[in-house]
């Protein structure tokens, strides 16, 4: 077990008990979200992991080693930490910020520089940004740097204390996607504190719900939605999420349309126009020869191209929103609807394009949930879903794919 927390208690000198008999076992590669009302003890619990706070009693072990017997400075350098106000050093360049912990750990200059370039790529930001200072970046860009900086020293455990709370909703969702992608791809263990239930359900593999210093329920997002432990958990989740979750334990793959219209990057503008005309769509998804999603192109992009021999790769939009085929509808419906697009690409675990899910189908699912939906394996009976399934046999019936 990577992280073990047993019978933790935090009591302050004034007698206030912030955490009481907290127990949790965390394996490698898990994404743990602590959530609860203000004063529930979630941040206190997390800060005891890197000894920013010292527990009154109980034990915390990392790789079977009691952290109370470790050098606190070395311990903190071995654990990534991301906070809401980011904590970037304003007088340092972005590269110097990223290299800060690796430098303290004695990495060579060459290895640090190589890691900085790797991290800026993971943050999905241009390499030239390494030379800039934090004040020259937007809040969302700074937070992206904060996230990858916590990964720069290759720590096993990453602590994140409400890192996106001060950001606007669109930037917040973009960073949530980045964090989830990095956590899954790198296999790191994340401990994430949030007050946002949607965020916890979307990101975590396990959710720890706390109230008044105690654990109320610890389970997977799916099980918490299906089986809230008590009235407190029910109220924290919210009636709307529960209504949607109960009848719709469906994966995206069950409602997606297969064989979406796609094109490879080596094709020309003329090829793209011909394909759009033949398939009656105004957007094409771009995939490589192996079917991996690369981005999309639309008519607006094509109208700006004057050379008919320009290849699709030259004007592909690479910031494409997609969902995974095995994602639960209850976890993704809100995020998809907020994107304001008609169709969303669906990919498998290796990012191969396997289908599209239509906004219309998702709206219909929400309405079905509110009315009392049919069983998951029943053929959709509503006129809207009937139209969608009919369209699937006619090349998507002219729907835009973005």
C-alpha positions in Angstrom: 0.0 0.0 0.0 1.5 3.3 -1.0 -0.2 5.5 1.6 -1.7 4.3 4.9 -3.6 6.6 7.3 -4.7 5.0 10.6 -6.8 6.4 13.4 -5.7 10.0 12.6 -6.8 12.7 15.1 -6.1 16.4 15.0 -7.0 18.4 18.1 -5.9 22.0 18.6 -4.8 23.4 22.0 -8.2 25.2 22.3 -9.9 21.7 22.3 -11.3 21.9 18.8 -11.2 18.5 17.1 -10.6 19.0 13.4 -10.1 15.3 12.4 -11.3 12.4 14.4 -10.4 8.7 13.9 -9.6 9.1 10.1 -8.6 5.8 8.3 -7.8 5.4 4.7 -5.7 3.0 2.5 -4.5 4.4 -0.8 -3.0 2.3 -3.6 -0.7 3.4 -6.3 -2.4 5.2 -9.2 -5.6 6.1 -7.2 -7.3 9.5 -7.5 -8.7 10.3 -4.1 -11.1 13.3 -3.7 -11.8 14.7 -0.2 -15.1 16.6 -0.1 -17.3 18.0 2.6 -18.7 21.2 3.9 -16.5 24.0 5.2 -14.8 22.9 8.4 -15.3 19.2 7.7 -11.5 18.5 8.1 -10.7 17.7 4.5 -7.8 20.2 4.1 -6.5 19.4 7.6 -6.3 15.7 6.7 -4.5 16.3 3.5 -2.0 18.7 5.1 -1.1 16.1 7.6 0.2 13.9 4.8 3.2 16.1 4.1 3.5 17.3 7.7 2.4 20.8 7.0 0.3 19.9 10.1 1.2 17.4 12.7 -1.4 14.9 13.8 -2.3 14.7 17.5 -2.4 10.9 17.3 -2.6 8.1 14.7 -0.1 7.1 12.0 0.6 8.0 8.4 2.9 5.7 6.4 4.2 6.1 2.9 5.6 2.9 1.5 5.4 1.4 5.0 7.5 4.2 6.4 6.1 6.3 9.3 6.3 9.9 8.1 6.7 11.2 11.7 10.2 9.6 11.6 11.2 11.3 8.3 12.9 14.6 7.7 10.0 16.9 7.0 11.9 18.9 4.4 12.8 15.7 2.5 9.3 14.4 2.9 7.8 17.6 1.3 10.2 17.5 -1.6 9.1 13.9 -2.3 5.4 15.0 -2.5 4.0 17.3 -5.2 1.8 20.1 -3.9 -0.7 22.3 -5.8 -2.7 25.1 -4.1 -5.4 27.5 -5.2 -3.1 30.5 -5.5 -0.5 28.4 -7.4 2.6 29.6 -5.5 4.7 30.3 -8.6 7.8 32.4 -7.8 7.1 35.7 -9.6 10.8 36.6 -10.0 11.6 33.3 -11.7 11.0 32.2 -15.3 8.5 29.4 -15.9 11.5 27.1 -16.5 13.1 28.0 -13.2 9.8 27.5 -11.4 9.4 24.0 -13.0 13.0 23.1 -12.2 12.9 24.3 -8.6 12.3 21.0 -6.8 14.5 18.9 -9.2 17.3 21.5 -8.5 16.9 21.0 -4.7 17.0 17.3 -5.3 20.4 17.6 -7.0 19.4 16.9 -10.6 21.9 17.9 -13.3 21.3 21.1 -15.3 20.7 19.0 -18.5 18.2 16.7 -16.8 16.3 19.6 -15.3 16.1 21.4 -18.7 14.9 18.2 -20.4 12.2 17.8 -17.7 11.1 21.4 -18.0 10.5 21.0 -21.8 8.6 17.7 -21.1 6.5 19.4 -18.5 5.5 22.4 -20.6 4.4 19.9 -23.3 2.3 18.0 -20.8 0.8 21.4 -19.8 -0.2 21.8 -23.5 1.5 25.1 -23.6 4.1 26.3 -26.2 7.8 25.7 -25.4 8.7 29.3 -25.7 6.6 30.0 -22.6 9.4 28.6 -20.5 11.3 31.9 -20.9 8.4 34.0 -19.6 7.6 35.0 -16.1 4.4 34.1 -14.2 3.0 37.6 -14.5 3.0 37.3 -18.3 0.6 34.3 -18.2 -3.1 34.1 -17.7 -4.5 32.6 -14.5 -5.4 29.3 -16.3 -1.9 29.1 -17.8 -0.3 29.7 -14.4 -2.4 27.0 -12.9 -1.4 24.6 -15.7 2.3 25.3 -14.8 1.4 24.8 -11.1 0.0 21.3 -11.9 3.0 20.1 -14.0 5.5 21.7 -11.6 4.1 19.3 -9.0 4.9 16.5 -11.3 8.4 17.7 -12.3 10.4 15.8 -9.7 8.5 12.5 -10.5 6.9 12.3 -7.1 4.6 9.4 -6.4 2.0 11.4 -4.5 0.5 14.7 -5.6 -1.5 16.8 -3.1 -4.0 19.3 -4.6 -5.8 21.7 -2.3 -8.8 23.2 -4.2 -6.5 24.2 -7.0 -9.2 25.5 -9.4 -11.6 27.2 -7.0 -10.8 30.7 -8.2 -11.0 30.0 -11.9 -13.8 30.6 -14.3 -16.0 27.6 -15.3 -14.5 27.1 -18.8 -10.9 27.3 -17.6 -11.7 25.1 -14.6 -13.1 22.3 -16.8 -10.1 22.5 -19.1 -7.8 22.1 -16.1 -9.9 19.2 -14.7 -9.4 17.4 -18.1 -5.7 18.1 -17.9 -5.4 16.7 -14.4 -7.4 13.6 -15.2 -5.4 13.0 -18.3 -2.1 13.4 -16.6 -3.1 11.3 -13.6 -4.2 8.4 -15.9 -1.3 8.6 -18.3 1.5 9.0 -15.6 -0.1 6.7 -13.1 0.5 9.0 -10.2 -1.5 9.0 -6.9 -3.5 12.2 -6.4 -5.1 13.4 -3.2 -7.5 16.2 -4.2 -9.4 18.5 -1.9 -12.6 20.1 -3.3 -15.9 21.6 -2.3 -17.4 20.9 -5.8 -19.2 17.6 -6.0 -19.2 17.5 -9.8 -15.4 17.9 -9.7 -15.0 15.1 -7.2 -17.3 12.7 -9.1 -15.6 13.5 -12.4 -12.0 13.2 -11.3 -11.8 10.7 -8.5 -11.5 6.9 -8.5 -12.5 7.1 -4.8 -14.4 9.8 -3.0 -14.0 10.5 0.7 -17.0 12.4 2.1 -16.3 14.2 5.4 -18.4 16.0 8.0 -17.3 17.5 11.3 -13.9 15.8 11.1 -15.2 12.3 10.4 -15.5 10.1 7.4 -19.1 9.7 6.4 -18.7 7.6 3.2 -15.7 6.3 1.3 -16.5 4.7 -2.1 -16.3 5.0 -5.8 -18.2 7.8 -7.5 -20.6 5.3 -9.0 -21.4 3.6 -5.7 -21.9 6.9 -3.9 -24.4 8.0 -6.5 -26.2 4.7 -6.4 -26.1 4.2 -2.6 -25.7 7.4 -0.6 -24.8 6.4 3.0 -27.2 8.8 4.7 -29.2 12.0 4.4 -26.1 14.1 4.7 -24.5 12.4 1.6 -27.8 12.6 -0.3 -28.0 16.4 0.4 -24.4 16.9 -0.5 -24.8 15.1 -3.8 -28.0 17.0 -4.6 -31.3 15.7 -5.9 -30.6 16.5 -9.6 -27.4 14.4 -9.7 -29.2 11.5 -8.0 -32.2 11.6 -10.4 -29.8 11.5 -13.4 -27.6 8.9 -11.9 -30.1 6.2 -10.8 -31.8 5.3 -14.2 -28.8 6.1 -16.3 -25.9 3.9 -15.3 -25.0 3.8 -19.0 -21.7 4.2 -20.7 -21.1 6.6 -23.5 -20.5 3.7 -25.8 -24.1 2.6 -25.4 -25.5 5.7 -26.9 -22.8 6.8 -29.3 -23.2 6.7 -33.1 -20.5 4.6 -34.7 -18.4 5.3 -37.8 -18.2 9.2 -37.6 -16.9 11.0 -40.6 -13.1 11.5 -40.4 -10.2 12.4 -42.5 -6.4 11.9 -42.3 -3.9 14.8 -41.9 -2.3 14.1 -45.3 -5.5 14.9 -47.3 -5.9 18.2 -49.1 -8.5 21.0 -48.8 -10.2 19.7 -51.9 -10.4 16.2 -50.4 -12.0 17.7 -47.2 -14.6 19.7 -49.2 -15.5 16.6 -51.3 -15.9 14.5 -48.2 -18.0 17.1 -46.4 -20.3 17.3 -49.5 -20.6 13.6 -49.9 -21.4 12.9 -46.2 -23.4 16.1 -45.6 -21.4 17.4 -42.7 -19.8 20.7 -42.0 -17.0 19.4 -39.7 -14.6 16.5 -40.1 -12.7 14.8 -37.3 -9.0 14.3 -38.0 -7.4 11.0 -37.3 -4.0 9.5 -38.1 -3.5 6.3 -40.0 -4.1 4.3 -36.8 -7.4 6.0 -36.1 -6.0 8.1 -33.2 -8.0 11.4 -32.8 -5.9 14.4 -33.7 -8.4 17.2 -33.8 -11.0 18.6 -36.2 -11.5 20.9 -39.2 -14.7 22.8 -40.2 -16.0 24.9 -43.0 -14.9 28.1 -41.3 -11.3 26.8 -41.4 -11.5 25.7 -45.0 -12.9 29.1 -46.1 -9.7 30.7 -44.9 -7.5 28.5 -47.1 -6.6 29.9 -50.6 -4.3 27.0 -51.7 -6.4 23.9 -52.7 -3.3 21.7 -52.2 -2.9 22.7 -48.5 -3.0 19.6 -46.3 -5.5 19.0 -43.5 -2.6 18.9 -41.0 -1.9 22.6 -41.7 -5.2 23.8 -40.3 -6.3 21.2 -37.9 -7.8 22.4 -34.6 -6.0 20.3 -32.1 -7.8 21.5 -29.0 -10.7 19.0 -29.4 -13.1 18.1 -26.6 -13.7 14.4 -26.5 -15.1 11.7 -24.1 -14.1 8.1 -23.5 -16.3 5.3 -24.5 -16.4 3.7 -21.1 -17.3 7.0 -19.3 -20.6 6.9 -17.4 -23.3 9.1 -18.8 -24.0 10.5 -15.3 -20.4 11.7 -15.0 -20.2 13.3 -18.4 -23.6 14.7 -19.4 -23.2 18.1 -17.7 -19.8 18.7 -19.1 -20.8 17.8 -22.6 -23.9 20.0 -22.6 -21.8 22.9 -21.3 -19.5 22.7 -24.3 -22.3 24.1 -26.6 -21.4 21.7 -29.4 -23.8 19.4 -31.3 -21.6 16.3 -31.4 -18.6 15.1 -29.3 -16.0 12.6 -30.5 -15.8 9.4 -28.5 -12.4 7.6 -28.1 -11.2 4.4 -26.5 -8.5 4.2 -23.8 -5.8 4.6 -26.5 -7.6 7.7 -28.0 -8.7 5.9 -31.1 -11.8 7.4 -32.5 -14.7 5.0 -32.1 -17.8 7.2 -32.4 -19.6 10.4 -31.7 -22.3 11.2 -29.1 -24.9 13.8 -30.0 -26.0 16.6 -27.8 -29.6 15.8 -28.7 -29.2 12.3 -27.3 -27.9 13.6 -24.0 -30.6 16.2 -23.6 -33.1 13.3 -24.2 -31.5 11.2 -21.5 -31.8 14.0 -18.9 -35.5 14.4 -19.8 -36.0 10.6 -19.6 -34.4 10.6 -16.1 -36.7 13.3 -14.9 -39.8 11.4 -16.3 -38.7 7.9 -15.4 -36.5 6.4 -18.0 -36.7 3.0 -19.8 -34.2 0.3 -18.8 -30.7 0.7 -20.2 -31.0 -2.1 -22.7 -34.3 -1.0 -24.1 -34.5 0.7 -27.5 -35.0 4.5 -27.0 -38.6 5.2 -27.6 -38.8 9.0 -27.6 -39.1 10.8 -31.0 -35.8 12.5 -30.4 -33.9 9.3 -29.9 -35.7 7.6 -32.8 -34.5 10.4 -35.1 -30.9 10.0 -33.8 -30.9 6.3 -34.5 -32.4 6.9 -37.9 -29.8 9.5 -38.7 -27.0 7.0 -37.8 -28.0 5.0 -40.9 -27.8 8.1 -43.1 -24.3 9.4 -42.4 -25.3 11.5 -39.4 -27.9 13.4 -41.4 -25.8 16.5 -41.8 -25.0 17.1 -38.2 -21.8 19.1 -37.4 -19.3 17.0 -35.5 -18.1 19.9 -33.4 
